Structures are given as structure tokens and as C-alpha cells.
Amino acid sequence: MISLRPVLNVLGFLYVGLATAMLIPAMVDVAARNADWQAFVMSALITGLIGLLLSVAVGGALTDGLDIRQTFILTTLSWLTLPAFGALPFLWLGVGYADAVFEAVSGFTTTGSTVLSGLDSLPPGLLVWRSLMQWMGGVGIVVMAIVLLPFLRIGGMQLFQSESSDRSEKIVARSVELIRLFGITYLFLTFVCVLAFLLTGMTVFDAINHAMATISTGGYSTHDASFAYFTNPAAGWVAVTFMLTGALPFVLIIQALRGRPLVLWNDPQVRALLGLVVLTSLAVTVYLGAALEMNFSEALLASTFNIVSIITTTGFAMGDYTTWGPPVVGLALLLTFVGGCTGSTSGGIKIFRFLVFFGTVRAHVRRMVRPNRVMSEQYANTRLTPELSFSVLAFLVVYMGSVGTITLALSGFGLDIVTALSAAATAISNVGPGLGPIIGPSGNFAPLPDGAKWILSFAMLMGRLELFTVLVLLDPDFWSR
């Protein structure tokens, strides 16, 4: 029997931390003389009380750390329950239940899909809470991707297991120092991003909110027009820089900040990500100049910004790129699946999985030509073992199967195929806007039926949990001794 006491102990601490974070937007509303501060205080009291009761009830249960199965349960329960508490302020402010949960799930998973409109006139505390959820979610994603998933061996993540780390089944105890480094780096990058936005002429409020949403590759904005609201092109280029930063491996960012900048360029997935961004941005820039007669600087910024936003799964928009013609719409749909690097705040399939997949296919083709030849494909300096290749291929199959299943389910609510497919893809990949007039960059998810919003909320969680983290809990063997 799996002991849930350590899991509940950690959850209790997380709820108390979340309750403390809720006081930040409350203070913002107090400073703005907005009565909505009460919604955040009441939500904080409920969340904090439940967290304290859990921690007291199972106090001391974490002394021996967590084993693999407890970590699976903790990871899933954390991402399921934190958005449920995060939705409380929306409920207090009169947002419908399905919409409140959708907005909170989208925030914590850094998806960026929204059901809210009229953002320019919303209370400041609510806007800060949306950004703060994404910022906290980004921290959780990095910790999960670097500390937990490699040991859970999900979708090839074992490739990034540290050679010097403890390979035993106990996970939590050895990770404290690593998490501390991530936290400091995350705070530093956010602070630098805030300063950079301020230099472009943003207000302090906009700079802080957009910095949190940018470094977490979340995409919530304080304006309905997203980044099209800002007239200074420098704001767009700053966003491009920090969206890409958020999509890089945080372990390598830490090493680069410690005086080894070349470690970033030496990583194959970083080179592949930057190469993809450059090639697609230049191709779309040329297309916009030829087809829509945009001037070069405008076309370069618009294409680079929107492509980086999609690839890094941030979800900011600079204009409605779905009006640029079918070639751009098709490219946007394909790029929705890509994602950034592993160990980053990005969603999607991840660049390294594509590299492993292409390496596996290349080796198979070569064996077809010379069956007796021994092939040894590598990722960086690591040999691609059959287990690793199978893990990535299994992930890709389940990923695309999930997109197909969710598309079919959404179609059952009467959604057209473009809306259903792009909504499924953007939810699983945690990107944000979809395609079409309803959920495209110029729309939002409010018009969708509540049933579709619940399905998409589940899809966002599945995508953020790398699918198998949830699926393994459905296996009866997981719960057996």
C-alpha cells in the first residue's frame, strides 16, 4: 500500500505558499482602492487553512523523502489541486465555475488561453493574479522537468538525469539545493526582464506583469491587444529575447551565468531551436514582404515575435497572424507542436524529442541499406539506447493520439474542425491562442461551451504533466505492492 502521508504533507505546504501569494494581488487592490481585495483575502484564508490542517495532520511524514510512486502522485495532485484553489478569487468576483477553473488551469500550466475580455478595464489585482499564477507555474514546470521527470523516465527525460546525482528511489532530499539555484536564477531573469521592459517605455505595472508572463512563457497580457498595444518596437524585441530565454534549459542558463556561456551553444537542442526560429522567421518575413507588401522592419518584427511566441508556447500575439494567409496559418499549426528545450518553462513536444526521433529514423534507414552494419546514433555525447528511443516514440504516439481524441471530443460540441483541432493542439502543447475566428489571436475561449472548457482544462493539465505522469496512475500495477 502506498503511503499518502508524505504526499499530503508536501501539498499542505504548497497550499500555504499559494495562500501567501494570494495576498500580493490583495495588496495591489488595496493600493488601488479597489474592493476586490476581499476576494483574495477570503481565498487565501480558505486555501491557507486547508494547507495548515493538512500539514498538522501529517506532520513529520516527509522525514524519509518521497519514492518514485509517491512522486507520481504528488506531481499529479499538485497540478490538479493548485488551479482549483487558484480559481477561488475568480469565483468570488462572479466568474462562472467552468470559466474560473479554465482561467486558473491555463495560468498555472502557462498555457495563456483565456476566457476573459476587456482586460484593459479589469481590476489590477485580478490582472496581477493571472500573471502571478503563470510565474509560479513556470517555477513548478522547471522543477518538475529537471528534478522529477528524469527520474520518472517519461518520454526520454532520463536522458537529462545528472550523472552525479543520487540514483536511488528517494527524490526529495537531494533536490533542495538544485531548487534553490533555479529559484534564484528565475528571480534574476524576471528582474532583468522588468528593467528591460521599463526601458522601452512600459509602465511599472505593465512591465512587472508582462515580465512574469514572458519569462514563464505564459502569455497572459494586461491588454486585449496583447503586445500590439505597445507602439515601441523595442518592447517586442525585448519580449522575443526573454521568451527565447524562458525556452532554454535552466540548468545551462545557470552554468552560462556562472561564466560558461558556450554550454548553451554546445547543446544540440539549443542550436536546433535557434536555427528553427531564424529560418521560419526569415521565410515568413519574405512572404509578408512579397504577399502583403509590408516593409522589412515591420515584417521582421511581426514574423519573429509571433513565431517565437508559438514555438516557445508563450501565446503572446502581435496582430492577428491568421489574416496573413493560409501558408502562415498552416505553419502556425505545425509550430504549435514543437515547444522549446527540455528543462525550460515551455510546453509542446520539446526540441530534444524531435532530435531523438530523427536520429532514430536515420539509424533505421541506414540499417535498411546495410542490415549487418552496427549503427550508433547519439544525442550530444550520449548514445541513443533502444530504451530511450522507444520512450520518445511512445511519447510521440500518445501525444498525437491525445490531440486526435480531444479534437474528436470537441467536435461533439459542434465546433468546426479548425477550432476543434487547434484548440486541442494548443491545450496539449500549452501554447495559448488557437486558430479561426473564435479562439484565434484576436478572440478568446469564452464562446466555447462549458463542456468544451472542461475538456480543454483537462488537456492543458495532461500536456503540462507530460501525459504519462497521469496515465501511469491508471495502471493497476502502479497501486499494487
N, C-alpha and C positions, 0 to 999 in steps of 0.2 A: 504494500500500500504506500502510495506517495504521500509524504508529509507536506501539508499545505501551510503549516505554521510559519516557516521562513518566508514563504511567498507573501502571506498576509502581512507579515512584519514589514517587508520592503514596501508593499502597497500602502500601508499606513503612513510611512514616512513620505512617500510620493504625494499622497493626498494633502498632508500638512504643508509640503512645499508648494503645491498648487494653490492651496488656500492663501498662503502668504503672497503669492504672485497676484492673486485677485485684488489685493489691497492697493496695488500700483494704479490700475485704472480707476479705482475708487478715489484715490488721492488726486488724480488728474481731474476727475469730475468735480471734486470739492474745490480745487483751484479755479475751475471754470464756472463755479457757482451753478452746477447742474445737479438736479435732484437725483439723477440716475445712480449716484454713488451708493445709494441704499441697496440697489440690486447686487452690486459687487460685494458689499459688506455681508449681506444675508447669505449670498452664495458661499462666501469664504467661511462663515460660521458653520454652515451645514457641512461643507467639504472638510474643514479642519476638525470638526467634532468627530466625524466618522473616522478620519485618519488617526486621531488620538485614541479613540476607542479600540481600533484595530491594533495599534502599536502596544497599548497597555495590555490588551487581552492576550497577546502572544509575545510579550516582552522577552528578550534574550533568546529568541528562537533562531537567530541568524549567526550564532557564535561559530558554527561549523561551515558557514558558507552555503552555496547552492550547488546541487549536482545538475547534470545535463537536463534531466526531465523536469526538475523544478524550474530551471531557466526557461525552458519552452513555455511552461505555464505562466510564469511571471511576465515574460515578454508579451504574450498574447493578452493576458488580463490587463496589463498596463495600458496597452493601446486601445483596448475595448472600454475601459472604465474611465480613464482620464478625460476623453472627449465627453463622456456622459456628464461628468461634473463640470467640465468647461462649458457645457451648453446651458447651465443654470442661469447665468446672467442674461442670456438671450430670452429665456422663458420669462424671467421677471420683467423684462422690458416689452413683453407682449408678442414676441416672435413665436410662430407656431412650433409645435413639438418636433415635427419632421424637419422643418427648416432649421431649428436651433441645433439639432444633432448634426445635420448635414454641414452647417457652417463650422461647428466645433471640430468635427472629424476632418473636414477639409483643412482647417487651421493646423491641428496637431500633426497631420500627415504631410504638411507643407504642400498640399495639392494646389490650393489657391482658387478652386471653383467656389462661386458664391451665389447665394440666393438673395442678397441684399442689393438694393439700388438706392440712389440718392445719397451716395457715400459722402458727398461734399457737405451735406447738412446733418449728418448723423452726430450724436454726442461724442465728444473727444474721447471719453473713457471707453466707449464701445470700440472705437477705431484702434485705440491702444491695445485693448484686449485681443482683438483679431491679430494684430501684429505680434503681440507677446506670445500668443499660442503658437504661431509659426516659429518664432525664435526658440521657444522651449522645445518644440517638436524637432527642430533642427539639431539641437544638442542631443536629444534622445536618439535620433537617427544615427548620428556619428558614433555614439557609444554602442548602439546595437550592432552597427556594421563592423566595427573594429574589435570590440571586446567580446560580443556574444556570438554573432553569426559564424565566424570562422570555426569556433568550437562545436557549433551545431551542424557544421558541414553542409550548408544549404547552398545549392546552386553554384558550387565551385568556390565558395568563400573560404574553404580550407586552404586555398592557395595563399591566402594572406595571413595565415597563422604564424605568429612570430616564432622563429626557431629557438629563441632563448627563453620563451615563456613556458610556464608550467603546463605540461600536457595532461595532468590528472583531471579527474572529473569535477573537481572543485573549481569554481569560476570566480566568485565574487572577491575573495580575499586578495588575490594578486592584481586586481584591476584598479584599485583605488588611486595609485599614483598616475596611471595612464589616464584615467578620467579627469584628474586634476589638471594635467597638461592640456587635454582637449578643452576644458573649460576656460583656462587662461587664454589659450590661442583664439578661441571663439569670441571671447570678450574683446580681445585686442583687435581682431579683424572688424568686429562690429563698430568699435570706437573709431577706427580709421575710416570706415565707410561713412559714418556720420559726418566726420570732418570733411571728407571729400564732397559729400552732397551739399554741405553748408557753403563750401567754396563756389558751388555752381549757382548759388542764389536761392536755394530752398529755405523755407522757414525751419526753425528748430524742430517744430512738431512733425513736419513732413520728413525732414532728414532722419529723425530717430525712427519713425515708423517704417520708412522705406529701407533704411539700413537693416532693420531686423528682418524684414521680408526678403531682402536681397541676399544677405549672407546665408540665410536659411533656405534659399531657393524656393521661397514660398509663394510670393506673387500677390499677396493682398496689398491693395493700394488704399490711400485715403481719398481718392478721387475716382469718379465713374470713368473718366477718360484714361485712367491709368497713367502711363508715362507720356502720353500725348498731351497731358495737361501742362507739362513743363516745356517752356519755349526755348530754353537754353540747351543746345545740342550737347553741351558738356555733361549735363545730367544723364543723358542717355549713355554716353561713353563710360561714365563712372559706373553706371548700373551694369553695363556689359562686363567691365573689369571684375566687379565683385560677384556677379552671377557666375562667371567662369571660376573665380576663386572658390566659391562655395561648392563648385562641382569637382574640385580637385581633391585628391586623397589627403585627409587632415594629418595623417602620420608624416607624409612627405612635406607638407606645409610647415610642420613643426621643425623638421630637420632643416628645411631651407632657411627658416628664421634663425636657426642656430648656426648659420654660416656655411651651409652646404646647398646652395641654390641649384646646382646641377642635378641633384637627385630627382627633381621634378621632371626635367627634360629626359633623364635616363629611363623613366618609366614608360613602357610602350603604350599604356592606355592614355597617358597624358599627351604624348605625341599624336596618337590617333584622334583624340578629342579635338586638339587644336587644329590638326590638319583638316578634319571634317568641317569645323566651323569656318576656316578660311576658304576652303573650296566651295562650300554651299553658299556662303555669304557673297563671294565674288560672282558666282553663277547667277544668283538672284539679282545682284546689283546690275549686272549686264542686261539681264532680262527686263528689269524695271526701266532702265535707260532706253532700251530698244522698243519695248511694248507700250510703256506708259509715258515715255519721254520725260522721266524725272531727271533732275540734274544729278551729277555724280555724288556730291557730298550728301545730299538728301537720301538718295537711293542706298548709298553705302551704310549710313546710319540706320535707316529703316530696316534694311535686309539683315544686317548684322545683329541689331537689337532683337528683332523677332525670332531669328533663327537661334541665337544663343538662349533666349528665353525658353524656347521649345526644347532644345536639346538638353539644357540643364534642368528641365522640368520646373522652371520658376513660374511661368504663367503670366508675367507682365505683358502688356501689349502697347505698341506704339502705332496706333492706327489699326484699321481692320484689314489684315493681310488676306482675308478670304475674298476681298474685292480685287485682288491683283491678278486673278485669272486662274484657270484650272491647273496649270503646271505648279503654281505656288501652293495651291490647296493640296494637291497630291503629295508634294514634298513635305508639307507640314504634317500630314497624316503619317507619313513614313518616319519622320524625325521624332514624332511623339513617342515611339517605342524605344528610342536609343538610350537616353539617360546619360549621366555623367560618369565619373570614375567611382570605383568602389571605395568605401571609407569616406564618402562625401555626404552632403545633405541631399543630393539629387535622388530622384526616383528612376523609373524606367528599367530596362533590362540591364543596363550598365555596359560600358565600352569593353571591359575586360572579357565579358562573356562572348561578345561578338568576336574578339580576337581568338579566344579559345575555340569557338565554333569554326571559324575559318581555318584555323590551324588543323583541327580535326578533319575537316573536309579535304584540305590539301593533302594530308597524310593518306587519307583513304584513296584519293585519286591516284597518288603515286604508287600505292600498293596494287592498284588495279593494273597499272602498266608493268610493274616489276613485283610480282607476288612474293618472290623469295627475298626481297630486299628488306632489311630492318630499318624502319623509319622512326625517328626520334624528334618529334616536334617539341618546341619549347616556348614558354611564356617568360620573357626576361631570361633569368638563369635557372628557371625551374622546368623540369621535364614534365610534359603533359601525360600523366598516367591515365590508364583506361578508366579508373575510378573518377578522376577529375573530369575527363571528357564526358563520361556518362552523366555525371552530376549536372553539368552545364546543359547538355542536350535534354535531360529530363526537365530541367527548369524551363527551357525554351518551349517545350511541348506543352507543359502545364500552363505556362504564361499565355500562349496564343489560344489554347483551349479555353482558358478563363475569359479572355476577351470575347471569343465566339459565344460562349454560354451567356455572358452578361448582355451581349448585343441581342441575342435571341430573347432574353427575358425582357429587355427594354422595348423590343418590338411589340411584345404582348400588350404594352400600354398604349399602342397606337402611334409610337414615334416613327418617323421616317428613317430609312436606313442610314443616311448620313449622320443624323443626330444620334441614333442609337449606337452606331459603330464608333463614332468619335467620342461620345460620352463614355462608352466602355473603355476605350483606349486611354483616354485622358484620366479616368479614375484609377485604373490598374497601374498606369505609369506615373500617377501623381503629378500631372502636368498643369491642369487648371482649365483654361477655356477649351472648348471643342470646336467643331465646325458647323456651319449652317447659320441661318438667321436667328435661331433660338438661343443656342449655347455658344455661339462664336465669340470672338474677341469683343464684339460690340453688344453682346447680350449677356444673359446670366441664366442660372438654372432654376429660377423662381417659377417659370411657367410649367415645369415638369410636374406630373402627378406625384403625390406623396409616396406612392409605392415605388416609383422610379427613383426617388431620392433615397429611400431606404436601401434599395439595391446598390445604388452608387456609393452610399456611405460604407456599406459592407465591402464593396470593390476597392475603395480607397484604402481601407484597413488591410485587406488581403494583399494589395500591391505593396504597401509600406512594410508589411511583415514578411515580404519575400515568399508569399504563398505557402511554402512548405511548413513554415512555423505554425500555421493554423491547421493545415491538412494532417500533420503528424498527430495532432490531438484527437483526430477522428479514427485513428488506428487502434483497435482493441489491444494490440500487443503493447502499446505505449503505457497502458494502465495496469498491465499485468506485472507480477513480480519478476 
